[in-house]
């Protein structure tokens, strides 16, 4: 992991903002993130980001966090669920600094779990039938 971040934060309010964003990004969640540069990326969170200590390019130590987003989804999959028009974005792994994220939108899982047909013993990981 990198020890140098483009920006670090020392003020309690800034760190609280980073922690608030991190709590919206649980591992394996499908999300769309809006970035400060106007881009939007949709994908799956590889691991919940943790706010931790980094150095900025001037050597000042402060806090930031890194999000690893697997942008493997085609936004067309989410068009029906979200009502938004599809947006093109580059596929692959994106490492994003949390301070560059303006908004997080949860997205539906494009492949939800299916009910198990197993009779005995019951599958403990399958959703219960409604």
TORPAVO-940963 format. One record per residue: residue number from 1; residue in one letter; x, y, z of N, C-alpha, C in turn. Coordinates in steps of 0.2 Angstrom, whole numbers, plus 5000, padded with zeros to 4 digits. Example, Ala and Ser with C-alpha at 12.3 -4.5 7.8 and 13.67 -1.06 7.14 Angstrom:
2
<pt pos="1" code="A" n_X="5066" n_Y="4972" n_Z="5039" ca_X="5062" ca_Y="4978" ca_Z="5039" c_X="5066" c_Y="4984" c_Z="5039"/>
<pt pos="2" code="S" n_X="5064" n_Y="4989" n_Z="5035" ca_X="5068" ca_Y="4995" ca_Z="5036" c_X="5064" c_Y="5000" c_Z="5039"/>
END
This chain:
130
<pt pos="1" code="X" n_X="5004" n_Y="4994" n_Z="5000" ca_X="5000" ca_Y="5000" ca_Z="5000" c_X="5004" c_Y="5006" c_Z="5000"/>
<pt pos="2" code="X" n_X="5002" n_Y="5011" n_Z="4997" ca_X="5006" ca_Y="5018" ca_Z="4997" c_X="5006" c_Y="5021" c_Z="5003"/>
<pt pos="3" code="X" n_X="5012" n_Y="5024" n_Z="5005" ca_X="5012" ca_Y="5028" ca_Z="5011" c_X="5011" c_Y="5035" c_Z="5010"/>
<pt pos="4" code="X" n_X="5011" n_Y="5037" n_Z="5003" ca_X="5010" ca_Y="5044" ca_Z="5002" c_X="5003" c_Y="5045" c_Z="4998"/>
<pt pos="5" code="X" n_X="5000" n_Y="5050" n_Z="5001" ca_X="4993" ca_Y="5052" ca_Z="4998" c_X="4993" c_Y="5059" c_Z="4995"/>
<pt pos="6" code="X" n_X="4989" n_Y="5060" n_Z="4990" ca_X="4990" ca_Y="5067" ca_Z="4987" c_X="4988" c_Y="5072" c_Z="4992"/>
<pt pos="7" code="X" n_X="4983" n_Y="5071" n_Z="4997" ca_X="4981" ca_Y="5075" ca_Z="5002" c_X="4980" c_Y="5072" c_Z="5008"/>
<pt pos="8" code="X" n_X="4981" n_Y="5075" n_Z="5014" ca_X="4980" ca_Y="5072" ca_Z="5021" c_X="4976" c_Y="5077" c_Z="5025"/>
<pt pos="9" code="X" n_X="4973" n_Y="5074" n_Z="5030" ca_X="4969" ca_Y="5079" ca_Z="5034" c_X="4970" c_Y="5078" c_Z="5041"/>
<pt pos="10" code="X" n_X="4970" n_Y="5083" n_Z="5045" ca_X="4972" ca_Y="5083" ca_Z="5052" c_X="4965" c_Y="5085" c_Z="5056"/>
<pt pos="11" code="X" n_X="4961" n_Y="5089" n_Z="5053" ca_X="4955" ca_Y="5092" ca_Z="5057" c_X="4950" c_Y="5086" c_Z="5058"/>
<pt pos="12" code="X" n_X="4947" n_Y="5087" n_Z="5064" ca_X="4943" ca_Y="5081" ca_Z="5066" c_X="4937" c_Y="5081" c_Z="5062"/>
<pt pos="13" code="X" n_X="4934" n_Y="5087" n_Z="5059" ca_X="4928" ca_Y="5087" ca_Z="5055" c_X="4930" c_Y="5083" c_Z="5048"/>
<pt pos="14" code="X" n_X="4936" n_Y="5085" n_Z="5046" ca_X="4938" ca_Y="5081" ca_Z="5039" c_X="4939" c_Y="5074" c_Z="5040"/>
<pt pos="15" code="X" n_X="4942" n_Y="5072" n_Z="5046" ca_X="4942" ca_Y="5065" ca_Z="5047" c_X="4936" c_Y="5061" c_Z="5048"/>
<pt pos="16" code="X" n_X="4931" n_Y="5065" n_Z="5051" ca_X="4924" ca_Y="5062" ca_Z="5052" c_X="4921" c_Y="5061" c_Z="5045"/>
<pt pos="17" code="X" n_X="4922" n_Y="5066" n_Z="5041" ca_X="4919" ca_Y="5065" ca_Z="5034" c_X="4922" c_Y="5059" c_Z="5030"/>
<pt pos="18" code="X" n_X="4928" n_Y="5058" n_Z="5031" ca_X="4931" ca_Y="5052" ca_Z="5028" c_X="4928" c_Y="5046" c_Z="5031"/>
<pt pos="19" code="X" n_X="4928" n_Y="5046" n_Z="5037" ca_X="4925" ca_Y="5040" ca_Z="5041" c_X="4918" c_Y="5039" c_Z="5039"/>
<pt pos="20" code="X" n_X="4914" n_Y="5044" n_Z="5038" ca_X="4907" ca_Y="5043" ca_Z="5036" c_X="4906" c_Y="5040" c_Z="5029"/>
<pt pos="21" code="X" n_X="4911" n_Y="5042" n_Z="5024" ca_X="4911" ca_Y="5039" ca_Z="5017" c_X="4913" c_Y="5032" c_Z="5018"/>
<pt pos="22" code="X" n_X="4918" n_Y="5030" n_Z="5022" ca_X="4920" ca_Y="5023" ca_Z="5023" c_X="4915" c_Y="5019" c_Z="5025"/>
<pt pos="23" code="X" n_X="4910" n_Y="5021" n_Z="5029" ca_X="4905" ca_Y="5017" ca_Z="5032" c_X="4900" c_Y="5016" c_Z="5027"/>
<pt pos="24" code="X" n_X="4899" n_Y="5020" n_Z="5021" ca_X="4895" ca_Y="5019" ca_Z="5016" c_X="4897" c_Y="5014" c_Z="5011"/>
<pt pos="25" code="X" n_X="4903" n_Y="5011" n_Z="5012" ca_X="4907" ca_Y="5007" ca_Z="5007" c_X="4909" c_Y="5000" c_Z="5010"/>
<pt pos="26" code="X" n_X="4904" n_Y="4996" n_Z="5012" ca_X="4905" ca_Y="4989" ca_Z="5015" c_X="4908" c_Y="4985" c_Z="5010"/>
<pt pos="27" code="X" n_X="4912" n_Y="4980" n_Z="5012" ca_X="4915" ca_Y="4975" ca_Z="5007" c_X="4910" c_Y="4972" c_Z="5003"/>
<pt pos="28" code="X" n_X="4911" n_Y="4971" n_Z="4997" ca_X="4906" ca_Y="4967" ca_Z="4992" c_X="4900" c_Y="4971" c_Z="4990"/>
<pt pos="29" code="X" n_X="4900" n_Y="4977" n_Z="4992" ca_X="4894" ca_Y="4981" ca_Z="4991" c_X="4894" c_Y="4984" c_Z="4983"/>
<pt pos="30" code="X" n_X="4889" n_Y="4984" n_Z="4980" ca_X="4888" ca_Y="4987" ca_Z="4973" c_X="4886" c_Y="4994" c_Z="4974"/>
<pt pos="31" code="X" n_X="4891" n_Y="4999" n_Z="4972" ca_X="4890" ca_Y="5006" ca_Z="4973" c_X="4891" c_Y="5010" c_Z="4966"/>
<pt pos="32" code="X" n_X="4889" n_Y="5016" n_Z="4966" ca_X="4891" ca_Y="5021" ca_Z="4961" c_X="4894" c_Y="5026" c_Z="4965"/>
<pt pos="33" code="X" n_X="4900" n_Y="5029" n_Z="4964" ca_X="4903" ca_Y="5034" ca_Z="4967" c_X="4904" c_Y="5040" c_Z="4962"/>
<pt pos="34" code="X" n_X="4902" n_Y="5046" n_Z="4965" ca_X="4903" ca_Y="5052" ca_Z="4961" c_X="4909" c_Y="5055" c_Z="4964"/>
<pt pos="35" code="X" n_X="4914" n_Y="5057" n_Z="4959" ca_X="4920" ca_Y="5060" ca_Z="4961" c_X="4920" c_Y="5067" c_Z="4960"/>
<pt pos="36" code="X" n_X="4925" n_Y="5071" n_Z="4963" ca_X="4925" ca_Y="5078" ca_Z="4963" c_X="4927" c_Y="5081" c_Z="4956"/>
<pt pos="37" code="X" n_X="4930" n_Y="5077" n_Z="4952" ca_X="4931" ca_Y="5079" ca_Z="4945" c_X="4925" c_Y="5078" c_Z="4940"/>
<pt pos="38" code="X" n_X="4920" n_Y="5075" n_Z="4943" ca_X="4914" ca_Y="5074" ca_Z="4939" c_X="4913" c_Y="5067" c_Z="4936"/>
<pt pos="39" code="X" n_X="4918" n_Y="5063" n_Z="4937" ca_X="4917" ca_Y="5056" ca_Z="4935" c_X="4912" c_Y="5052" c_Z="4939"/>
<pt pos="40" code="X" n_X="4909" n_Y="5047" n_Z="4937" ca_X="4905" ca_Y="5042" ca_Z="4941" c_X="4908" c_Y="5035" c_Z="4939"/>
<pt pos="41" code="X" n_X="4909" n_Y="5031" n_Z="4944" ca_X="4911" ca_Y="5025" ca_Z="4943" c_X="4906" c_Y="5020" c_Z="4947"/>
<pt pos="42" code="X" n_X="4904" n_Y="5014" n_Z="4943" ca_X="4900" ca_Y="5009" ca_Z="4947" c_X="4904" c_Y="5003" c_Z="4947"/>
<pt pos="43" code="X" n_X="4903" n_Y="4999" n_Z="4953" ca_X="4907" ca_Y="4993" ca_Z="4954" c_X="4906" c_Y="4990" c_Z="4960"/>
<pt pos="44" code="X" n_X="4910" n_Y="4985" n_Z="4962" ca_X="4910" ca_Y="4982" ca_Z="4968" c_X="4916" c_Y="4984" c_Z="4973"/>
<pt pos="45" code="X" n_X="4914" n_Y="4985" n_Z="4979" ca_X="4919" ca_Y="4987" ca_Z="4984" c_X="4923" c_Y="4981" c_Z="4986"/>
<pt pos="46" code="X" n_X="4930" n_Y="4981" n_Z="4984" ca_X="4934" ca_Y="4975" ca_Z="4986" c_X="4935" c_Y="4974" c_Z="4993"/>
<pt pos="47" code="X" n_X="4936" n_Y="4979" n_Z="4997" ca_X="4937" ca_Y="4979" ca_Z="5004" c_X="4935" c_Y="4986" c_Z="5007"/>
<pt pos="48" code="X" n_X="4931" n_Y="4986" n_Z="5013" ca_X="4929" ca_Y="4992" ca_Z="5016" c_X="4936" c_Y="4996" c_Z="5018"/>
<pt pos="49" code="X" n_X="4935" n_Y="5002" n_Z="5015" ca_X="4941" ca_Y="5007" ca_Z="5016" c_X="4942" c_Y="5008" c_Z="5024"/>
<pt pos="50" code="X" n_X="4948" n_Y="5009" n_Z="5026" ca_X="4950" ca_Y="5011" ca_Z="5033" c_X="4954" c_Y="5018" c_Z="5033"/>
<pt pos="51" code="X" n_X="4951" n_Y="5022" n_Z="5037" ca_X="4955" ca_Y="5029" ca_Z="5037" c_X="4961" c_Y="5027" c_Z="5041"/>
<pt pos="52" code="X" n_X="4967" n_Y="5029" n_Z="5038" ca_X="4973" ca_Y="5028" ca_Z="5042" c_X="4978" c_Y="5034" c_Z="5040"/>
<pt pos="53" code="X" n_X="4984" n_Y="5033" n_Z="5043" ca_X="4989" ca_Y="5038" ca_Z="5042" c_X="4993" c_Y="5037" c_Z="5036"/>
<pt pos="54" code="X" n_X="4994" n_Y="5043" n_Z="5033" ca_X="4998" ca_Y="5044" ca_Z="5026" c_X="5002" c_Y="5050" c_Z="5027"/>
<pt pos="55" code="X" n_X="5007" n_Y="5051" n_Z="5023" ca_X="5011" ca_Y="5057" ca_Z="5022" c_X="5009" c_Y="5060" c_Z="5015"/>
<pt pos="56" code="X" n_X="5008" n_Y="5067" n_Z="5015" ca_X="5007" ca_Y="5070" ca_Z="5009" c_X="5014" c_Y="5072" c_Z="5005"/>
<pt pos="57" code="X" n_X="5014" n_Y="5074" n_Z="4999" ca_X="5020" ca_Y="5075" ca_Z="4996" c_X="5025" c_Y="5079" c_Z="4999"/>
<pt pos="58" code="X" n_X="5023" n_Y="5084" n_Z="5004" ca_X="5028" ca_Y="5088" ca_Z="5008" c_X="5030" c_Y="5085" c_Z="5014"/>
<pt pos="59" code="X" n_X="5028" n_Y="5079" n_Z="5015" ca_X="5030" ca_Y="5075" ca_Z="5021" c_X="5026" c_Y="5076" c_Z="5027"/>
<pt pos="60" code="X" n_X="5020" n_Y="5079" n_Z="5027" ca_X="5016" ca_Y="5080" ca_Z="5033" c_X="5012" c_Y="5074" c_Z="5034"/>
<pt pos="61" code="X" n_X="5011" n_Y="5072" n_Z="5040" ca_X="5007" ca_Y="5066" ca_Z="5041" c_X="5000" c_Y="5068" c_Z="5043"/>
<pt pos="62" code="X" n_X="4995" n_Y="5064" n_Z="5040" ca_X="4988" ca_Y="5065" ca_Z="5042" c_X="4984" c_Y="5059" c_Z="5040"/>
<pt pos="63" code="X" n_X="4978" n_Y="5060" n_Z="5039" ca_X="4973" ca_Y="5054" ca_Z="5038" c_X="4970" c_Y="5055" c_Z="5031"/>
<pt pos="64" code="X" n_X="4969" n_Y="5049" n_Z="5028" ca_X="4965" ca_Y="5048" ca_Z="5022" c_X="4964" c_Y="5041" c_Z="5021"/>
<pt pos="65" code="X" n_X="4960" n_Y="5039" n_Z="5016" ca_X="4959" ca_Y="5032" ca_Z="5015" c_X="4958" c_Y="5030" c_Z="5008"/>
<pt pos="66" code="X" n_X="4959" n_Y="5024" n_Z="5006" ca_X="4959" ca_Y="5022" ca_Z="4999" c_X="4954" c_Y="5017" c_Z="4998"/>
<pt pos="67" code="X" n_X="4950" n_Y="5018" n_Z="4992" ca_X="4945" ca_Y="5013" ca_Z="4991" c_X="4947" c_Y="5009" c_Z="4984"/>
<pt pos="68" code="X" n_X="4947" n_Y="5003" n_Z="4985" ca_X="4948" ca_Y="4999" ca_Z="4979" c_X="4941" c_Y="4997" c_Z="4976"/>
<pt pos="69" code="X" n_X="4939" n_Y="4999" n_Z="4970" ca_X="4933" ca_Y="4998" ca_Z="4967" c_X="4934" c_Y="4994" c_Z="4961"/>
<pt pos="70" code="X" n_X="4931" n_Y="4988" n_Z="4960" ca_X="4931" ca_Y="4984" ca_Z="4954" c_X="4925" c_Y="4986" c_Z="4950"/>
<pt pos="71" code="X" n_X="4927" n_Y="4990" n_Z="4945" ca_X="4922" ca_Y="4993" ca_Z="4940" c_X="4920" c_Y="4988" c_Z="4935"/>
<pt pos="72" code="X" n_X="4918" n_Y="4982" n_Z="4937" ca_X="4917" ca_Y="4977" ca_Z="4932" c_X="4910" c_Y="4977" c_Z="4929"/>
<pt pos="73" code="X" n_X="4905" n_Y="4981" n_Z="4932" ca_X="4898" ca_Y="4981" ca_Z="4930" c_X="4897" c_Y="4986" c_Z="4924"/>
<pt pos="74" code="X" n_X="4893" n_Y="4984" n_Z="4920" ca_X="4890" ca_Y="4988" ca_Z="4914" c_X="4884" c_Y="4992" c_Z="4917"/>
<pt pos="75" code="X" n_X="4885" n_Y="4998" n_Z="4916" ca_X="4879" ca_Y="5002" ca_Z="4919" c_X="4872" c_Y="5001" c_Z="4916"/>
<pt pos="76" code="X" n_X="4872" n_Y="4997" n_Z="4911" ca_X="4866" ca_Y="4996" ca_Z="4908" c_X="4862" c_Y="4991" c_Z="4912"/>
<pt pos="77" code="X" n_X="4866" n_Y="4987" n_Z="4916" ca_X="4863" ca_Y="4982" ca_Z="4921" c_X="4859" c_Y="4985" c_Z="4926"/>
<pt pos="78" code="X" n_X="4861" n_Y="4991" n_Z="4928" ca_X="4858" ca_Y="4995" ca_Z="4933" c_X="4852" c_Y="5000" c_Z="4931"/>
<pt pos="79" code="X" n_X="4852" n_Y="5001" n_Z="4924" ca_X="4847" ca_Y="5006" ca_Z="4921" c_X="4840" c_Y="5005" c_Z="4924"/>
<pt pos="80" code="X" n_X="4838" n_Y="4999" n_Z="4923" ca_X="4831" ca_Y="4997" ca_Z="4925" c_X="4830" c_Y="4998" c_Z="4932"/>
<pt pos="81" code="X" n_X="4834" n_Y="4996" n_Z="4937" ca_X="4834" ca_Y="4997" ca_Z="4944" c_X="4834" c_Y="5004" c_Z="4946"/>
<pt pos="82" code="X" n_X="4838" n_Y="5008" n_Z="4943" ca_X="4839" ca_Y="5015" ca_Z="4946" c_X="4835" c_Y="5020" c_Z="4942"/>
<pt pos="83" code="X" n_X="4833" n_Y="5019" n_Z="4936" ca_X="4830" ca_Y="5023" ca_Z="4932" c_X="4834" c_Y="5029" c_Z="4929"/>
<pt pos="84" code="X" n_X="4841" n_Y="5028" n_Z="4929" ca_X="4846" ca_Y="5032" ca_Z="4927" c_X="4848" c_Y="5030" c_Z="4920"/>
<pt pos="85" code="X" n_X="4850" n_Y="5034" n_Z="4915" ca_X="4853" ca_Y="5032" ca_Z="4909" c_X="4860" c_Y="5029" c_Z="4910"/>
<pt pos="86" code="X" n_X="4862" n_Y="5024" n_Z="4906" ca_X="4868" ca_Y="5021" ca_Z="4907" c_X="4874" c_Y="5026" c_Z="4906"/>
<pt pos="87" code="X" n_X="4879" n_Y="5025" n_Z="4909" ca_X="4885" ca_Y="5029" ca_Z="4908" c_X="4891" c_Y="5025" c_Z="4907"/>
<pt pos="88" code="X" n_X="4895" n_Y="5027" n_Z="4902" ca_X="4901" ca_Y="5023" ca_Z="4900" c_X="4906" c_Y="5025" c_Z="4905"/>
<pt pos="89" code="X" n_X="4910" n_Y="5020" n_Z="4908" ca_X="4916" ca_Y="5021" ca_Z="4912" c_X="4921" c_Y="5015" c_Z="4911"/>
<pt pos="90" code="X" n_X="4927" n_Y="5017" n_Z="4912" ca_X="4932" ca_Y="5012" ca_Z="4911" c_X="4932" c_Y="5006" c_Z="4916"/>
<pt pos="91" code="X" n_X="4932" n_Y="5000" n_Z="4913" ca_X="4932" ca_Y="4994" ca_Z="4917" c_X="4938" c_Y="4993" c_Z="4921"/>
<pt pos="92" code="X" n_X="4938" n_Y="4988" n_Z="4925" ca_X="4945" ca_Y="4986" ca_Z="4929" c_X="4945" c_Y="4989" c_Z="4936"/>
<pt pos="93" code="X" n_X="4950" n_Y="4988" n_Z="4939" ca_X="4951" ca_Y="4990" ca_Z="4946" c_X="4953" c_Y="4998" c_Z="4947"/>
<pt pos="94" code="X" n_X="4950" n_Y="5001" n_Z="4951" ca_X="4951" ca_Y="5008" ca_Z="4952" c_X="4953" c_Y="5009" c_Z="4959"/>
<pt pos="95" code="X" n_X="4958" n_Y="5012" n_Z="4961" ca_X="4960" ca_Y="5014" ca_Z="4968" c_X="4959" c_Y="5022" c_Z="4968"/>
<pt pos="96" code="X" n_X="4954" n_Y="5023" n_Z="4973" ca_X="4951" ca_Y="5030" ca_Z="4973" c_X="4953" c_Y="5033" c_Z="4981"/>
<pt pos="97" code="X" n_X="4955" n_Y="5039" n_Z="4981" ca_X="4956" ca_Y="5042" ca_Z="4988" c_X="4949" c_Y="5044" c_Z="4990"/>
<pt pos="98" code="X" n_X="4947" n_Y="5043" n_Z="4996" ca_X="4941" ca_Y="5044" ca_Z="4999" c_X="4939" c_Y="5052" c_Z="4999"/>
<pt pos="99" code="X" n_X="4944" n_Y="5056" n_Z="5000" ca_X="4943" ca_Y="5063" ca_Z="5000" c_X="4941" c_Y="5066" c_Z="4993"/>
<pt pos="100" code="X" n_X="4942" n_Y="5062" n_Z="4988" ca_X="4939" ca_Y="5063" ca_Z="4981" c_X="4932" c_Y="5061" c_Z="4979"/>
<pt pos="101" code="X" n_X="4929" n_Y="5058" n_Z="4984" ca_X="4922" ca_Y="5055" ca_Z="4983" c_X="4917" c_Y="5060" c_Z="4986"/>
<pt pos="102" code="X" n_X="4913" n_Y="5062" n_Z="4982" ca_X="4908" ca_Y="5067" ca_Z="4984" c_X="4901" c_Y="5064" c_Z="4986"/>
<pt pos="103" code="X" n_X="4899" n_Y="5058" n_Z="4983" ca_X="4893" ca_Y="5055" ca_Z="4985" c_X="4894" c_Y="5047" c_Z="4983"/>
<pt pos="104" code="X" n_X="4890" n_Y="5043" n_Z="4987" ca_X="4890" ca_Y="5036" ca_Z="4986" c_X="4883" c_Y="5034" c_Z="4986"/>
<pt pos="105" code="X" n_X="4881" n_Y="5030" n_Z="4980" ca_X="4875" ca_Y="5028" ca_Z="4979" c_X="4875" c_Y="5020" c_Z="4979"/>
<pt pos="106" code="X" n_X="4871" n_Y="5017" n_Z="4984" ca_X="4871" ca_Y="5010" ca_Z="4984" c_X="4867" c_Y="5008" c_Z="4977"/>
<pt pos="107" code="X" n_X="4869" n_Y="5002" n_Z="4974" ca_X="4866" ca_Y="4999" ca_Z="4968" c_X="4864" c_Y="4992" c_Z="4970"/>
<pt pos="108" code="X" n_X="4858" n_Y="4990" n_Z="4966" ca_X="4856" ca_Y="4983" ca_Z="4968" c_X="4861" c_Y="4978" c_Z="4965"/>
<pt pos="109" code="X" n_X="4861" n_Y="4972" n_Z="4968" ca_X="4866" ca_Y="4967" ca_Z="4966" c_X="4864" c_Y="4964" c_Z="4960"/>
<pt pos="110" code="X" n_X="4868" n_Y="4964" n_Z="4954" ca_X="4865" ca_Y="4962" ca_Z="4948" c_X="4864" c_Y="4955" c_Z="4948"/>
<pt pos="111" code="X" n_X="4867" n_Y="4951" n_Z="4952" ca_X="4866" ca_Y="4944" ca_Z="4952" c_X="4864" c_Y="4941" c_Z="4959"/>
<pt pos="112" code="X" n_X="4858" n_Y="4943" n_Z="4962" ca_X="4856" ca_Y="4941" ca_Z="4968" c_X="4856" c_Y="4933" c_Z="4970"/>
<pt pos="113" code="X" n_X="4856" n_Y="4932" n_Z="4976" ca_X="4856" ca_Y="4924" ca_Z="4977" c_X="4850" c_Y="4921" c_Z="4976"/>
<pt pos="114" code="X" n_X="4850" n_Y="4915" n_Z="4973" ca_X="4844" ca_Y="4912" ca_Z="4972" c_X="4842" c_Y="4907" c_Z="4977"/>
<pt pos="115" code="X" n_X="4835" n_Y="4906" n_Z="4978" ca_X="4833" ca_Y="4901" ca_Z="4983" c_X="4835" c_Y="4894" c_Z="4981"/>
<pt pos="116" code="X" n_X="4837" n_Y="4891" n_Z="4987" ca_X="4840" ca_Y="4884" ca_Z="4986" c_X="4834" c_Y="4879" c_Z="4985"/>
<pt pos="117" code="X" n_X="4836" n_Y="4874" n_Z="4981" ca_X="4831" ca_Y="4868" ca_Z="4980" c_X="4833" c_Y="4862" c_Z="4984"/>
<pt pos="118" code="X" n_X="4839" n_Y="4863" n_Z="4988" ca_X="4841" ca_Y="4858" ca_Z="4992" c_X="4836" c_Y="4856" c_Z="4997"/>
<pt pos="119" code="X" n_X="4835" n_Y="4850" n_Z="4999" ca_X="4830" ca_Y="4848" ca_Z="5004" c_X="4833" c_Y="4846" c_Z="5010"/>
<pt pos="120" code="X" n_X="4838" n_Y="4842" n_Z="5010" ca_X="4840" ca_Y="4840" ca_Z="5017" c_X="4848" c_Y="4839" c_Z="5016"/>
<pt pos="121" code="X" n_X="4852" n_Y="4842" n_Z="5020" ca_X="4851" ca_Y="4847" ca_Z="5025" c_X="4849" c_Y="4854" c_Z="5021"/>
<pt pos="122" code="X" n_X="4846" n_Y="4858" n_Z="5024" ca_X="4845" ca_Y="4865" ca_Z="5021" c_X="4851" c_Y="4869" c_Z="5020"/>
<pt pos="123" code="X" n_X="4851" n_Y="4872" n_Z="5015" ca_X="4857" ca_Y="4877" ca_Z="5013" c_X="4857" c_Y="4883" c_Z="5018"/>
<pt pos="124" code="X" n_X="4862" n_Y="4884" n_Z="5022" ca_X="4861" ca_Y="4889" ca_Z="5027" c_X="4863" c_Y="4896" c_Z="5024"/>
<pt pos="125" code="X" n_X="4866" n_Y="4896" n_Z="5018" ca_X="4868" ca_Y="4902" ca_Z="5014" c_X="4862" c_Y="4904" c_Z="5009"/>
<pt pos="126" code="X" n_X="4858" n_Y="4900" n_Z="5008" ca_X="4852" ca_Y="4902" ca_Z="5003" c_X="4847" c_Y="4907" c_Z="5006"/>
<pt pos="127" code="X" n_X="4844" n_Y="4912" n_Z="5003" ca_X="4839" ca_Y="4916" ca_Z="5005" c_X="4833" c_Y="4911" c_Z="5007"/>
<pt pos="128" code="X" n_X="4829" n_Y="4913" n_Z="5011" ca_X="4823" ca_Y="4910" ca_Z="5013" c_X="4818" c_Y="4911" c_Z="5008"/>
<pt pos="129" code="X" n_X="4814" n_Y="4906" n_Z="5006" ca_X="4808" ca_Y="4908" ca_Z="5001" c_X="4803" c_Y="4912" c_Z="5004"/>
<pt pos="130" code="X" n_X="4800" n_Y="4916" n_Z="5000" ca_X="4795" ca_Y="4921" ca_Z="5003" c_X="4788" c_Y="4918" c_Z="5002"/>
END
